[in-house]
Amino acid sequence: MNLIVAVDKNWAIGYKNKLLVSIPADMRFFRDETTNKVVIMGKNTLESFPGGQPLKNRTNIVIALEKDYKVKDAIVVNSIEDALKEAEKYRSEDIYVIGGASIYKQMLPYCDIAHVTKIDYCYEADTYFPNLDQMEDWYLAEETEEQTYYDLAYTFCRYERINRK
């Protein structure tokens, strides 16, 4: 299973249920990676999308604690365990965990590849992603040349779990 995330220098990912910044190349990378694939997210992440609607051209699995939560064109489950069970119906390499912070943290042990856009800036933030550089079972497998969006520098990184299954 994969995950995909954009982080700042402190591995921050959001503030007040919004992304820290919108970089067109990062959005394009996200779209290219996840289109026609399966995305797993929490309810708050879904509700942060335009109109609170699922992403088009993807199988959306939404984890919501409320038993009666329903979303048109999405599969709603009520726990990480239920999301993992639902994910078994798909090829592991076609599944992307897309947030938010609690979902990333709980799903990280089940992921083997992390696509991380690293932004060379420190934002005001209230949600963070685990720092993979400090985790013994993850390593930086690939990193692109530094790119810029106006005065913002960023790189696309691919982390892999050591001893992947």
N, C-alpha and C positions, 0 to 999 in steps of 0.2 A: 504494500500500500504506500501511496505517496502523500506528502502534504506540500502545500504551497503557501508562502507567507512573505510579506514585506516587513522588514525590521529596520529600526534606526540603529545608531551606534550603541545604544543601551539595550538592544533587543526589544524595544517598545514596539507595539503593533497598533495601538489605538488610543483614542481619547473620546470619552463620552459617546461610545458606540459608533464612532466614525473612524475611517482610516486616517492616518497621520498626514498623508499627502497622496495625491493622485498623479502618477507619472505615466504618460501615455504609453511608453514602451513597456512598462511593467504591466499595465492593463492588457495590452496586446499579448504579452507573454502568457499571462493568466488565461486569457481567452483561448489562445492557441493550444495551450497545454490541456485545458479542461473540456473543450468542446467535444461533444459526442462521447463523453466519459461520465463517470459517476462522481458527484461531489457530496461530501458529508459535512454538515454544518449544524450549529446550534440555532435555536429560534431567534436569538438577538441578531445573529449575522444575517439570517434571512430577512428580518424586519428592517435591517439597515439598507437593503437593496431598494432601488427605485420602485415605489408602490408596494414594497414588501413582497414582491413576486419572485418565484423561483427563477433560476438562471435558465435561459432558453438553450435548447439543443444539448441538454445534459439531463441525466437522471439525478434528481435532487433528493437526498435523504436528509431530513430535518429532525434533530433531536430536541424534543420539547417535553418538559416534565408534566405539563398539563395533559391529562388523559384525553380530554375532549378537543385538543388543538387540531384543527384541520387546515390544510392548505391545498388549493387547487393545483394540480400538476406536480405534486410532491408526495413523497412517501414519508409519513410522519411516524417516528418511533419514540419511545419514552425513556430510553436509557442507552448508555454506551454499549451494553451487551446486546440490546436489540439492534442497534446500528451495525454491530459486527456480524450478527446473524444475517441481517439483510444484505450486507456486503458480500457474504459468501456466495451469493447468486451471480457475482460478477468476477471478472479477472482482476486479481490483486493489482496488477500494473495499470489498470484503468480506473482506479479509485483514488480520489484526491480529497484529503481533509482540508477544509478551507476556513476553519475558525468557528467561533472566537477562541479567546485565551483558554477557557476552561476545557473546551472540546479538544484543542491542540494538546493541552497537557495530558488529558486522559487518553487520547488516541496515539500519542507519540510512541508508546511501547509497541504498537502494532504496525508502525510505519518503518520502511527500509530506506526510503529516499525522501529527502527534503529539498524542495526548490525554494531557495531563500534569496530574495532581492534585498541586498544590504545597502542602506542609504547612509551616506557619510554626513550625518547631521543628528543632533540630539533635539527631539521634540518634547513638548509638554505632553505627558502621557499618563494613562491610568491602567493600561493593560500591557502585558509583556508576554513574550515567547521565551521558552527555556533557551539559554545560551548554549548552542550546540558546540561552540569552540571549547567550552569547559566540561563537556561530557565525554567520558572515556570511550563510550561505545559508538561515537559518531566521528567522522573525519570529513574534511573538505576535499571532495573528489575533483571538482572543476570550479573555475572562476573565470568569468569573462574579463576582458579589458575594462577599465573604468569608463563609464559613459556619463554624459551630463544631460540634464534637463534644466535649462537656464543656468543658474549657478549651483545646482544640486548635483553632486556626484554620487553614482551608485554602481554596483556590480551585480550580476546574476551569478549565484553560487548554487552548486549542487553538492549536498552532503549525502553521504551514504553511511548506513549502519555497518559497523565492523562485524564480521562473521554473519553476513546476511544469510538468511535461510535459502 
